[in-house]
Amino acid sequence: MNESTAFSNIKTLRGLLDSGEILAVELTQIFAERINCLNQTSKAFISLDIDNALKQAEQLDHLSNRKILAGIPYACKDLFDVEGIATTGGSRVLHDNVATQDADCITQMNNAGAIFLGKNNLHEFAYGATGENAVYGTPPNPYDQTRLAGGSSSGSAAAVAYGLCSTALGTDTGGSVRAPAALCGLVGFKPTYGRISTEGVIPYSWALDHIGGITRCVADAALVFSALDGQRVDKALNLKNLTVGIPETFFFENADSEILTSIEQLMQLLTQAGATMKKVAMPSMEYTRTVSLTVQMPEALSYHSRYLESRGELYSPDFRAGLALAQNLLAEHYVRAKRFIETYRRDTNRAFAEVDVLLTPATPTIAPKIGVTEVSIGSYSEPAGNAITRYTSFFNMTGHPAITFPCGMHTEGLPMAAQLIGRHYGDEALLCVAQLIESALGFCVPEPDLSGLD
């Protein structure tokens, strides 16, 4: 029962808890035992708070008023402050940075009755999409331990994918929630920019950072969003009235053929269910990565400059090099990049005048091998981190809500995923559309085979 329970979605677990078939303390113990057995392999957690989790669970078992996430164990990326626990950012630099209070979203999760288990591993200070970490190890993909879980919220994705918690919070600056979720067969949801408070979360780039959740299914993503935002997701939508925008350029280029086929099959199923597919023009993507980096790096430097002189040697070489690059960028470059972003946002809003949602692949590639620096798709080659976030990072600049969800298995035994993007502050509608697709079309992937890992 332990493994099936650990891989159950939140709705199923709430049913077990509400009926008394399982107690919150028993559920917490199941996850604690799995963490004990699998954390060395998964490298999902940096720190744990199991004793407090069991105390909280025991208290919940004596309460009759059941909140939205009552008794549901969760974790968070180690950028989120949790009172009394070090917030390391996945780095040696902040090894002694003990939080004095909870981040706003941790307070929201706790107020919803969720049970905090611990802090997840990540690409150091969220600087990278591969999830590689020289200090705490690189979380491997649960479907193939020779491949990446993706990043930067690598440990958060691994924690859910290995069955170590029901959901995990992460940050998404260029796809750092959506991409690892996609590579690990999970759901990753990034709400509209600013919808969820980032107070108490170590920033990477204030202009692009979003808080997001990684879950097993879209319905769970809606529950977590409701807990964080305080609004219930309850909209009456159906696929027959849906107009789906398909970008004419960029988002279907230089991608794995099987991933493209899976998205084509999804479009066919949507059409058969009554939805309308409509091609839409998107802004030019020629300079988008440069624009994003020109905003990211000075903003990262503005936070980390306080540590560079006294603790500079504790940073990883790649992040230190990135901060050095930021020191050579001019204010003029930063302002120009911000003007580009405003143009991207305006032009993307125009696309939503004609459609309800946009549909793209989540990633152009399946999970790359650990240690691989370049990913090749046909004759096209690019850095692994760029490939992982190629289809997600644009929507951090525009601030639109976006969700990734599984849409099949590749012949190499790894998950493939789709991405839906909604209107600004249309988070609830986007989640409802994704739930309709999930329930009506039955897109899902098998659980990973973890036998022999413990």
GUVEXVO-218619 format. One record per residue (C-alpha): x, y, z; residue in one letter. Coordinates in steps of 0.1 Angstrom, whole numbers, padded with zeros to 4 digits. Last residue first. Layout:
N
pt c1:X c2:Y c3:Z residuo:a
...
# end
This chain:
454
pt c1:0162 c2:0014 c3:-0023 residuo:d
pt c1:0167 c2:0017 c3:-0060 residuo:l
pt c1:0158 c2:-0019 c3:-0068 residuo:g
pt c1:0123 c2:-0012 c3:-0081 residuo:s
pt c1:0119 c2:0025 c3:-0090 residuo:l
pt c1:0099 c2:0019 c3:-0122 residuo:d
pt c1:0085 c2:0053 c3:-0131 residuo:p
pt c1:0047 c2:0057 c3:-0129 residuo:e
pt c1:0030 c2:0054 c3:-0163 residuo:p
pt c1:0022 c2:0085 c3:-0184 residuo:v
pt c1:-0011 c2:0103 c3:-0188 residuo:c
pt c1:-0032 c2:0119 c3:-0215 residuo:f
pt c1:-0068 c2:0107 c3:-0210 residuo:g
pt c1:-0085 c2:0129 c3:-0235 residuo:l
pt c1:-0115 c2:0140 c3:-0214 residuo:a
pt c1:-0099 c2:0141 c3:-0180 residuo:s
pt c1:-0065 c2:0157 c3:-0188 residuo:e
pt c1:-0079 c2:0179 c3:-0216 residuo:i
pt c1:-0107 c2:0191 c3:-0193 residuo:l
pt c1:-0082 c2:0197 c3:-0165 residuo:q
pt c1:-0060 c2:0217 c3:-0188 residuo:a
pt c1:-0090 c2:0239 c3:-0198 residuo:v
pt c1:-0099 c2:0244 c3:-0162 residuo:c
pt c1:-0064 c2:0253 c3:-0152 residuo:l
pt c1:-0063 c2:0279 c3:-0180 residuo:l
pt c1:-0097 c2:0293 c3:-0169 residuo:a
pt c1:-0085 c2:0297 c3:-0133 residuo:e
pt c1:-0052 c2:0313 c3:-0143 residuo:d
pt c1:-0068 c2:0339 c3:-0166 residuo:g
pt c1:-0050 c2:0367 c3:-0148 residuo:y
pt c1:-0031 c2:0375 c3:-0180 residuo:h
pt c1:-0045 c2:0352 c3:-0207 residuo:r
pt c1:-0035 c2:0315 c3:-0209 residuo:g
pt c1:-0006 c2:0294 c3:-0220 residuo:i
pt c1:-0008 c2:0256 c3:-0225 residuo:l
pt c1:0023 c2:0234 c3:-0227 residuo:q
pt c1:0026 c2:0198 c3:-0238 residuo:a
pt c1:0048 c2:0170 c3:-0224 residuo:a
pt c1:0069 c2:0140 c3:-0233 residuo:m
pt c1:0079 c2:0114 c3:-0208 residuo:p
pt c1:0109 c2:0091 c3:-0211 residuo:l
pt c1:0112 c2:0055 c3:-0222 residuo:g
pt c1:0134 c2:0060 c3:-0253 residuo:e
pt c1:0103 c2:0054 c3:-0275 residuo:t
pt c1:0089 c2:0086 c3:-0260 residuo:h
pt c1:0060 c2:0084 c3:-0236 residuo:m
pt c1:0028 c2:0105 c3:-0239 residuo:g
pt c1:0012 c2:0139 c3:-0234 residuo:c
pt c1:0023 c2:0149 c3:-0199 residuo:p
pt c1:0014 c2:0184 c3:-0185 residuo:f
pt c1:0029 c2:0218 c3:-0187 residuo:t
pt c1:0011 c2:0249 c3:-0175 residuo:i
pt c1:0014 c2:0286 c3:-0183 residuo:a
pt c1:0001 c2:0319 c3:-0168 residuo:p
pt c1:0012 c2:0349 c3:-0188 residuo:h
pt c1:0040 c2:0371 c3:-0175 residuo:g
pt c1:0053 c2:0382 c3:-0209 residuo:t
pt c1:0090 c2:0378 c3:-0199 residuo:m
pt c1:0082 c2:0345 c3:-0180 residuo:n
pt c1:0063 c2:0334 c3:-0211 residuo:f
pt c1:0094 c2:0336 c3:-0233 residuo:f
pt c1:0112 c2:0312 c3:-0210 residuo:s
pt c1:0090 c2:0281 c3:-0217 residuo:t
pt c1:0097 c2:0269 c3:-0252 residuo:y
pt c1:0135 c2:0270 c3:-0252 residuo:r
pt c1:0137 c2:0260 c3:-0215 residuo:t
pt c1:0152 c2:0225 c3:-0218 residuo:i
pt c1:0171 c2:0234 c3:-0250 residuo:a
pt c1:0188 c2:0264 c3:-0235 residuo:n
pt c1:0200 c2:0243 c3:-0206 residuo:g
pt c1:0214 c2:0216 c3:-0228 residuo:a
pt c1:0234 c2:0240 c3:-0249 residuo:p
pt c1:0223 c2:0240 c3:-0286 residuo:e
pt c1:0226 c2:0218 c3:-0317 residuo:s
pt c1:0204 c2:0216 c3:-0348 residuo:y
pt c1:0214 c2:0190 c3:-0375 residuo:s
pt c1:0188 c2:0166 c3:-0363 residuo:g
pt c1:0181 c2:0175 c3:-0327 residuo:i
pt c1:0214 c2:0178 c3:-0309 residuo:s
pt c1:0217 c2:0187 c3:-0272 residuo:v
pt c1:0250 c2:0201 c3:-0259 residuo:e
pt c1:0266 c2:0200 c3:-0224 residuo:t
pt c1:0259 c2:0164 c3:-0215 residuo:v
pt c1:0268 c2:0157 c3:-0179 residuo:g
pt c1:0235 c2:0139 c3:-0170 residuo:i
pt c1:0219 c2:0128 c3:-0203 residuo:k
pt c1:0192 c2:0150 c3:-0217 residuo:p
pt c1:0155 c2:0147 c3:-0206 residuo:a
pt c1:0133 c2:0146 c3:-0238 residuo:i
pt c1:0137 c2:0174 c3:-0263 residuo:t
pt c1:0119 c2:0204 c3:-0277 residuo:p
pt c1:0103 c2:0211 c3:-0244 residuo:t
pt c1:0067 c2:0219 c3:-0233 residuo:a
pt c1:0053 c2:0215 c3:-0268 residuo:p
pt c1:0030 c2:0244 c3:-0277 residuo:t
pt c1:-0006 c2:0253 c3:-0273 residuo:l
pt c1:-0020 c2:0288 c3:-0268 residuo:l
pt c1:-0052 c2:0295 c3:-0250 residuo:v
pt c1:-0086 c2:0313 c3:-0255 residuo:d
pt c1:-0079 c2:0325 c3:-0290 residuo:v
pt c1:-0084 c2:0356 c3:-0312 residuo:e
pt c1:-0078 c2:0386 c3:-0289 residuo:a
pt c1:-0053 c2:0363 c3:-0272 residuo:f
pt c1:-0028 c2:0369 c3:-0300 residuo:a
pt c1:-0029 c2:0406 c3:-0292 residuo:r
pt c1:-0018 c2:0399 c3:-0256 residuo:n
pt c1:0013 c2:0383 c3:-0271 residuo:t
pt c1:0021 c2:0416 c3:-0289 residuo:d
pt c1:0018 c2:0437 c3:-0258 residuo:r
pt c1:0039 c2:0413 c3:-0236 residuo:r
pt c1:0066 c2:0410 c3:-0262 residuo:y
pt c1:0067 c2:0448 c3:-0266 residuo:t
pt c1:0070 c2:0453 c3:-0228 residuo:e
pt c1:0098 c2:0427 c3:-0228 residuo:i
pt c1:0117 c2:0446 c3:-0256 residuo:f
pt c1:0115 c2:0477 c3:-0234 residuo:r
pt c1:0129 c2:0459 c3:-0205 residuo:k
pt c1:0158 c2:0447 c3:-0227 residuo:a
pt c1:0165 c2:0483 c3:-0238 residuo:r
pt c1:0165 c2:0493 c3:-0201 residuo:v
pt c1:0190 c2:0466 c3:-0192 residuo:y
pt c1:0213 c2:0474 c3:-0221 residuo:h
pt c1:0213 c2:0512 c3:-0212 residuo:e
pt c1:0221 c2:0503 c3:-0176 residuo:a
pt c1:0253 c2:0488 c3:-0190 residuo:l
pt c1:0263 c2:0451 c3:-0188 residuo:l
pt c1:0299 c2:0444 c3:-0178 residuo:n
pt c1:0291 c2:0436 c3:-0141 residuo:q
pt c1:0265 c2:0411 c3:-0154 residuo:a
pt c1:0292 c2:0391 c3:-0171 residuo:l
pt c1:0310 c2:0387 c3:-0138 residuo:a
pt c1:0278 c2:0375 c3:-0122 residuo:l
pt c1:0275 c2:0348 c3:-0149 residuo:g
pt c1:0311 c2:0338 c3:-0143 residuo:a
pt c1:0304 c2:0334 c3:-0106 residuo:r
pt c1:0274 c2:0313 c3:-0115 residuo:f
pt c1:0295 c2:0290 c3:-0137 residuo:d
pt c1:0324 c2:0288 c3:-0112 residuo:p
pt c1:0302 c2:0277 c3:-0083 residuo:s
pt c1:0301 c2:0303 c3:-0055 residuo:y
pt c1:0321 c2:0297 c3:-0023 residuo:l
pt c1:0351 c2:0317 c3:-0036 residuo:e
pt c1:0330 c2:0349 c3:-0036 residuo:g
pt c1:0323 c2:0348 c3:0001 residuo:r
pt c1:0335 c2:0381 c3:0015 residuo:s
pt c1:0336 c2:0402 c3:-0017 residuo:e
pt c1:0309 c2:0385 c3:-0036 residuo:l
pt c1:0283 c2:0383 c3:-0008 residuo:y
pt c1:0267 c2:0417 c3:-0010 residuo:r
pt c1:0269 c2:0416 c3:-0048 residuo:s
pt c1:0245 c2:0386 c3:-0048 residuo:h
pt c1:0212 c2:0405 c3:-0048 residuo:y
pt c1:0220 c2:0432 c3:-0074 residuo:s
pt c1:0240 c2:0406 c3:-0093 residuo:l
pt c1:0209 c2:0385 c3:-0099 residuo:a
pt c1:0191 c2:0416 c3:-0112 residuo:e
pt c1:0220 c2:0424 c3:-0135 residuo:p
pt c1:0220 c2:0388 c3:-0147 residuo:m
pt c1:0183 c2:0383 c3:-0153 residuo:q
pt c1:0175 c2:0414 c3:-0174 residuo:v
pt c1:0202 c2:0409 c3:-0200 residuo:t
pt c1:0196 c2:0372 c3:-0198 residuo:l
pt c1:0160 c2:0375 c3:-0209 residuo:s
pt c1:0168 c2:0399 c3:-0237 residuo:v
pt c1:0195 c2:0376 c3:-0251 residuo:t
pt c1:0172 c2:0346 c3:-0249 residuo:r
pt c1:0144 c2:0366 c3:-0267 residuo:t
pt c1:0165 c2:0381 c3:-0295 residuo:y
pt c1:0152 c2:0362 c3:-0325 residuo:e
pt c1:0119 c2:0352 c3:-0310 residuo:m
pt c1:0098 c2:0375 c3:-0333 residuo:s
pt c1:0064 c2:0381 c3:-0317 residuo:p
pt c1:0037 c2:0355 c3:-0323 residuo:m
pt c1:0013 c2:0351 c3:-0352 residuo:a
pt c1:-0016 c2:0327 c3:-0345 residuo:v
pt c1:-0028 c2:0296 c3:-0362 residuo:k
pt c1:-0062 c2:0285 c3:-0351 residuo:k
pt c1:-0074 c2:0251 c3:-0338 residuo:m
pt c1:-0111 c2:0249 c3:-0329 residuo:t
pt c1:-0123 c2:0226 c3:-0301 residuo:a
pt c1:-0151 c2:0201 c3:-0307 residuo:g
pt c1:-0138 c2:0169 c3:-0290 residuo:a
pt c1:-0125 c2:0157 c3:-0324 residuo:q
pt c1:-0105 c2:0189 c3:-0327 residuo:t
pt c1:-0090 c2:0184 c3:-0293 residuo:l
pt c1:-0081 c2:0148 c3:-0302 residuo:l
pt c1:-0064 c2:0160 c3:-0334 residuo:q
pt c1:-0045 c2:0187 c3:-0315 residuo:m
pt c1:-0033 c2:0162 c3:-0290 residuo:l
pt c1:-0022 c2:0139 c3:-0318 residuo:q
pt c1:-0002 c2:0168 c3:-0333 residuo:e
pt c1:0013 c2:0174 c3:-0299 residuo:i
pt c1:0024 c2:0138 c3:-0297 residuo:s
pt c1:0038 c2:0139 c3:-0332 residuo:t
pt c1:0059 c2:0170 c3:-0324 residuo:l
pt c1:0073 c2:0152 c3:-0293 residuo:i
pt c1:0081 c2:0121 c3:-0315 residuo:e
pt c1:0099 c2:0143 c3:-0341 residuo:s
pt c1:0122 c2:0159 c3:-0315 residuo:d
pt c1:0121 c2:0197 c3:-0320 residuo:a
pt c1:0140 c2:0221 c3:-0342 residuo:n
pt c1:0109 c2:0242 c3:-0349 residuo:e
pt c1:0074 c2:0238 c3:-0334 residuo:f
pt c1:0076 c2:0267 c3:-0310 residuo:f
pt c1:0095 c2:0290 c3:-0334 residuo:f
pt c1:0068 c2:0300 c3:-0359 residuo:t
pt c1:0031 c2:0298 c3:-0366 residuo:e
pt c1:0020 c2:0296 c3:-0329 residuo:p
pt c1:-0011 c2:0273 c3:-0325 residuo:i
pt c1:-0039 c2:0291 c3:-0308 residuo:g
pt c1:-0067 c2:0269 c3:-0293 residuo:v
pt c1:-0103 c2:0281 c3:-0296 residuo:t
pt c1:-0125 c2:0264 c3:-0270 residuo:l
pt c1:-0163 c2:0264 c3:-0272 residuo:n
pt c1:-0165 c2:0226 c3:-0278 residuo:k
pt c1:-0139 c2:0219 c3:-0252 residuo:l
pt c1:-0161 c2:0228 c3:-0223 residuo:n
pt c1:-0159 c2:0254 c3:-0196 residuo:l
pt c1:-0178 c2:0261 c3:-0163 residuo:a
pt c1:-0153 c2:0276 c3:-0140 residuo:k
pt c1:-0144 c2:0265 c3:-0105 residuo:d
pt c1:-0108 c2:0271 c3:-0094 residuo:v
pt c1:-0112 c2:0284 c3:-0058 residuo:r
pt c1:-0094 c2:0316 c3:-0048 residuo:q
pt c1:-0071 c2:0320 c3:-0018 residuo:g
pt c1:-0040 c2:0324 c3:-0040 residuo:d
pt c1:-0016 c2:0298 c3:-0025 residuo:l
pt c1:-0043 c2:0273 c3:-0014 residuo:a
pt c1:-0062 c2:0277 c3:-0046 residuo:s
pt c1:-0030 c2:0273 c3:-0066 residuo:f
pt c1:-0023 c2:0240 c3:-0047 residuo:v
pt c1:-0058 c2:0228 c3:-0055 residuo:l
pt c1:-0056 c2:0237 c3:-0091 residuo:a
pt c1:-0022 c2:0220 c3:-0095 residuo:a
pt c1:-0038 c2:0189 c3:-0079 residuo:d
pt c1:-0065 c2:0189 c3:-0106 residuo:a
pt c1:-0038 c2:0192 c3:-0132 residuo:v
pt c1:-0021 c2:0160 c3:-0122 residuo:c
pt c1:0009 c2:0147 c3:-0102 residuo:r
pt c1:0020 c2:0181 c3:-0089 residuo:t
pt c1:0047 c2:0207 c3:-0093 residuo:i
pt c1:0038 c2:0242 c3:-0081 residuo:g
pt c1:0048 c2:0277 c3:-0091 residuo:g
pt c1:0062 c2:0309 c3:-0078 residuo:i
pt c1:0073 c2:0333 c3:-0105 residuo:h
pt c1:0105 c2:0352 c3:-0110 residuo:d
pt c1:0109 c2:0373 c3:-0142 residuo:l
pt c1:0112 c2:0409 c3:-0131 residuo:a
pt c1:0127 c2:0401 c3:-0097 residuo:w
pt c1:0154 c2:0379 c3:-0112 residuo:s
pt c1:0171 c2:0353 c3:-0090 residuo:y
pt c1:0153 c2:0361 c3:-0058 residuo:p
pt c1:0155 c2:0343 c3:-0025 residuo:i
pt c1:0119 c2:0337 c3:-0014 residuo:v
pt c1:0105 c2:0354 c3:0017 residuo:g
pt c1:0081 c2:0376 c3:-0002 residuo:e
pt c1:0075 c2:0360 c3:-0037 residuo:t
pt c1:0037 c2:0366 c3:-0034 residuo:s
pt c1:0016 c2:0346 c3:-0059 residuo:i
pt c1:-0003 c2:0365 c3:-0087 residuo:r
pt c1:0027 c2:0387 c3:-0094 residuo:g
pt c1:0033 c2:0371 c3:-0128 residuo:y
pt c1:0004 c2:0350 c3:-0139 residuo:t
pt c1:0006 c2:0315 c3:-0125 residuo:p
pt c1:0034 c2:0289 c3:-0134 residuo:k
pt c1:0020 c2:0254 c3:-0133 residuo:f
pt c1:0041 c2:0222 c3:-0137 residuo:g
pt c1:0024 c2:0188 c3:-0141 residuo:v
pt c1:0045 c2:0156 c3:-0139 residuo:l
pt c1:0061 c2:0131 c3:-0163 residuo:g
pt c1:0097 c2:0139 c3:-0152 residuo:c
pt c1:0108 c2:0159 c3:-0182 residuo:l
pt c1:0076 c2:0180 c3:-0181 residuo:a
pt c1:0079 c2:0187 c3:-0144 residuo:a
pt c1:0115 c2:0197 c3:-0149 residuo:p
pt c1:0104 c2:0222 c3:-0176 residuo:a
pt c1:0074 c2:0237 c3:-0159 residuo:r
pt c1:0089 c2:0247 c3:-0126 residuo:v
pt c1:0122 c2:0262 c3:-0138 residuo:s
pt c1:0107 c2:0275 c3:-0170 residuo:g
pt c1:0126 c2:0307 c3:-0175 residuo:g
pt c1:0122 c2:0323 c3:-0140 residuo:t
pt c1:0101 c2:0296 c3:-0124 residuo:d
pt c1:0104 c2:0291 c3:-0087 residuo:t
pt c1:0094 c2:0259 c3:-0069 residuo:g
pt c1:0068 c2:0244 c3:-0046 residuo:l
pt c1:0064 c2:0207 c3:-0042 residuo:a
pt c1:0035 c2:0183 c3:-0042 residuo:t
pt c1:0025 c2:0149 c3:-0028 residuo:s
pt c1:0059 c2:0141 c3:-0013 residuo:c
pt c1:0086 c2:0115 c3:-0017 residuo:l
pt c1:0070 c2:0096 c3:-0045 residuo:g
pt c1:0101 c2:0096 c3:-0068 residuo:y
pt c1:0084 c2:0120 c3:-0092 residuo:a
pt c1:0072 c2:0144 c3:-0064 residuo:v
pt c1:0107 c2:0147 c3:-0048 residuo:a
pt c1:0124 c2:0147 c3:-0082 residuo:a
pt c1:0104 c2:0176 c3:-0095 residuo:a
pt c1:0112 c2:0196 c3:-0063 residuo:s
pt c1:0148 c2:0185 c3:-0064 residuo:g
pt c1:0153 c2:0198 c3:-0099 residuo:s
pt c1:0137 c2:0232 c3:-0095 residuo:s
pt c1:0163 c2:0247 c3:-0118 residuo:s
pt c1:0160 c2:0225 c3:-0134 residuo:g
pt c1:0158 c2:0192 c3:-0152 residuo:g
pt c1:0154 c2:0156 c3:-0138 residuo:a
pt c1:0185 c2:0149 c3:-0158 residuo:l
pt c1:0194 c2:0115 c3:-0174 residuo:r
pt c1:0214 c2:0085 c3:-0163 residuo:t
pt c1:0188 c2:0076 c3:-0137 residuo:q
pt c1:0162 c2:0069 c3:-0163 residuo:d
pt c1:0125 c2:0072 c3:-0156 residuo:y
pt c1:0131 c2:0088 c3:-0122 residuo:p
pt c1:0153 c2:0115 c3:-0138 residuo:n
pt c1:0185 c2:0121 c3:-0117 residuo:p
pt c1:0189 c2:0148 c3:-0091 residuo:p
pt c1:0224 c2:0163 c3:-0094 residuo:t
pt c1:0244 c2:0164 c3:-0062 residuo:g
pt c1:0243 c2:0186 c3:-0031 residuo:y
pt c1:0275 c2:0206 c3:-0036 residuo:v
pt c1:0282 c2:0202 c3:-0074 residuo:a
pt c1:0246 c2:0209 c3:-0084 residuo:n
pt c1:0232 c2:0201 c3:-0118 residuo:e
pt c1:0196 c2:0210 c3:-0122 residuo:g
pt c1:0199 c2:0213 c3:-0160 residuo:t
pt c1:0180 c2:0246 c3:-0163 residuo:a
pt c1:0205 c2:0270 c3:-0148 residuo:g
pt c1:0210 c2:0297 c3:-0122 residuo:y
pt c1:0183 c2:0288 c3:-0097 residuo:a
pt c1:0206 c2:0299 c3:-0068 residuo:f
pt c1:0226 c2:0268 c3:-0074 residuo:e
pt c1:0206 c2:0243 c3:-0095 residuo:h
pt c1:0182 c2:0229 c3:-0070 residuo:l
pt c1:0177 c2:0206 c3:-0040 residuo:n
pt c1:0144 c2:0206 c3:-0021 residuo:n
pt c1:0137 c2:0217 c3:0014 residuo:k
pt c1:0117 c2:0197 c3:0039 residuo:g
pt c1:0085 c2:0179 c3:0050 residuo:l
pt c1:0059 c2:0206 c3:0054 residuo:f
pt c1:0024 c2:0194 c3:0061 residuo:i
pt c1:-0005 c2:0211 c3:0042 residuo:a
pt c1:-0034 c2:0224 c3:0063 residuo:g
pt c1:-0043 c2:0253 c3:0041 residuo:a
pt c1:-0028 c2:0277 c3:0066 residuo:n
pt c1:0005 c2:0257 c3:0062 residuo:n
pt c1:0004 c2:0263 c3:0024 residuo:m
pt c1:-0004 c2:0300 c3:0028 residuo:q
pt c1:0024 c2:0305 c3:0054 residuo:t
pt c1:0048 c2:0287 c3:0030 residuo:i
pt c1:0036 c2:0311 c3:0003 residuo:c
pt c1:0044 c2:0341 c3:0024 residuo:d
pt c1:0079 c2:0329 c3:0032 residuo:a
pt c1:0082 c2:0317 c3:0068 residuo:d
pt c1:0101 c2:0336 c3:0095 residuo:q
pt c1:0136 c2:0339 c3:0111 residuo:t
pt c1:0153 c2:0319 c3:0083 residuo:a
pt c1:0187 c2:0304 c3:0090 residuo:v
pt c1:0214 c2:0316 c3:0065 residuo:n
pt c1:0244 c2:0297 c3:0077 residuo:d
pt c1:0251 c2:0276 c3:0046 residuo:h
pt c1:0244 c2:0307 c3:0024 residuo:l
pt c1:0275 c2:0307 c3:0002 residuo:v
pt c1:0277 c2:0269 c3:0002 residuo:r
pt c1:0249 c2:0268 c3:-0024 residuo:s
pt c1:0216 c2:0251 c3:-0031 residuo:g
pt c1:0198 c2:0284 c3:-0023 residuo:g
pt c1:0209 c2:0278 c3:0013 residuo:t
pt c1:0178 c2:0287 c3:0033 residuo:t
pt c1:0186 c2:0273 c3:0067 residuo:a
pt c1:0157 c2:0262 c3:0088 residuo:i
pt c1:0143 c2:0279 c3:0119 residuo:g
pt c1:0114 c2:0296 c3:0101 residuo:e
pt c1:0110 c2:0283 c3:0065 residuo:v
pt c1:0123 c2:0307 c3:0039 residuo:d
pt c1:0119 c2:0296 c3:0003 residuo:f
pt c1:0150 c2:0293 c3:-0019 residuo:l
pt c1:0155 c2:0256 c3:-0010 residuo:d
pt c1:0127 c2:0245 c3:-0032 residuo:k
pt c1:0097 c2:0234 c3:-0013 residuo:c
pt c1:0081 c2:0203 c3:0001 residuo:a
pt c1:0046 c2:0189 c3:0007 residuo:y
pt c1:0027 c2:0164 c3:0028 residuo:p
pt c1:-0011 c2:0166 c3:0025 residuo:i
pt c1:-0028 c2:0164 c3:0059 residuo:g
pt c1:-0053 c2:0192 c3:0053 residuo:a
pt c1:-0048 c2:0206 c3:0018 residuo:l
pt c1:-0082 c2:0223 c3:0014 residuo:i
pt c1:-0089 c2:0226 c3:0051 residuo:k
pt c1:-0107 c2:0199 c3:0071 residuo:r
pt c1:-0125 c2:0211 c3:0103 residuo:n
pt c1:-0127 c2:0180 c3:0125 residuo:s
pt c1:-0093 c2:0183 c3:0142 residuo:l
pt c1:-0076 c2:0155 c3:0161 residuo:h
pt c1:-0057 c2:0141 c3:0131 residuo:d
pt c1:-0045 c2:0176 c3:0124 residuo:l
pt c1:-0025 c2:0177 c3:0156 residuo:q
pt c1:-0008 c2:0144 c3:0148 residuo:e
pt c1:0001 c2:0157 c3:0114 residuo:a
pt c1:0017 c2:0188 c3:0128 residuo:q
pt c1:0037 c2:0167 c3:0152 residuo:k
pt c1:0048 c2:0143 c3:0124 residuo:l
pt c1:0059 c2:0173 c3:0103 residuo:a
pt c1:0078 c2:0188 c3:0132 residuo:n
pt c1:0098 c2:0156 c3:0135 residuo:d
pt c1:0102 c2:0153 c3:0097 residuo:i
pt c1:0119 c2:0187 c3:0091 residuo:d
pt c1:0143 c2:0178 c3:0064 residuo:l
pt c1:0172 c2:0195 c3:0045 residuo:s
pt c1:0188 c2:0192 c3:0011 residuo:i
pt c1:0161 c2:0170 c3:-0004 residuo:f
pt c1:0157 c2:0155 c3:-0039 residuo:a
pt c1:0191 c2:0137 c3:-0043 residuo:k
pt c1:0170 c2:0110 c3:-0059 residuo:s
pt c1:0194 c2:0082 c3:-0050 residuo:t
pt c1:0205 c2:0093 c3:-0015 residuo:q
pt c1:0169 c2:0105 c3:-0010 residuo:n
pt c1:0154 c2:0071 c3:-0018 residuo:l
pt c1:0152 c2:0050 c3:0014 residuo:c
pt c1:0149 c2:0078 c3:0041 residuo:n
pt c1:0127 c2:0098 c3:0018 residuo:i
pt c1:0105 c2:0068 c3:0014 residuo:r
pt c1:0102 c2:0063 c3:0051 residuo:e
pt c1:0093 c2:0100 c3:0056 residuo:a
pt c1:0067 c2:0097 c3:0029 residuo:f
pt c1:0050 c2:0068 c3:0046 residuo:i
pt c1:0054 c2:0084 c3:0080 residuo:q
pt c1:0035 c2:0115 c3:0067 residuo:t
pt c1:0007 c2:0093 c3:0055 residuo:l
pt c1:0005 c2:0076 c3:0089 residuo:e
pt c1:0005 c2:0110 c3:0108 residuo:v
pt c1:-0023 c2:0122 c3:0085 residuo:a
pt c1:-0043 c2:0092 c3:0094 residuo:l
pt c1:-0055 c2:0066 c3:0068 residuo:i
pt c1:-0089 c2:0051 c3:0061 residuo:e
pt c1:-0103 c2:0079 c3:0082 residuo:g
pt c1:-0128 c2:0087 c3:0055 residuo:s
pt c1:-0115 c2:0123 c3:0053 residuo:d
pt c1:-0078 c2:0111 c3:0051 residuo:l
pt c1:-0085 c2:0085 c3:0024 residuo:l
pt c1:-0105 c2:0109 c3:0003 residuo:g
pt c1:-0079 c2:0136 c3:0008 residuo:r
pt c1:-0053 c2:0111 c3:-0005 residuo:l
pt c1:-0073 c2:0105 c3:-0036 residuo:t
pt c1:-0078 c2:0142 c3:-0043 residuo:k
pt c1:-0041 c2:0148 c3:-0037 residuo:i
pt c1:-0030 c2:0123 c3:-0063 residuo:n
pt c1:-0017 c2:0089 c3:-0053 residuo:s
pt c1:0020 c2:0080 c3:-0059 residuo:f
pt c1:0028 c2:0077 c3:-0022 residuo:a
pt c1:-0003 c2:0057 c3:-0016 residuo:t
pt c1:0005 c2:0032 c3:-0043 residuo:s
pt c1:0040 c2:0028 c3:-0028 residuo:e
pt c1:0028 c2:0024 c3:0008 residuo:n
pt c1:0000 c2:0000 c3:0000 residuo:m
# end
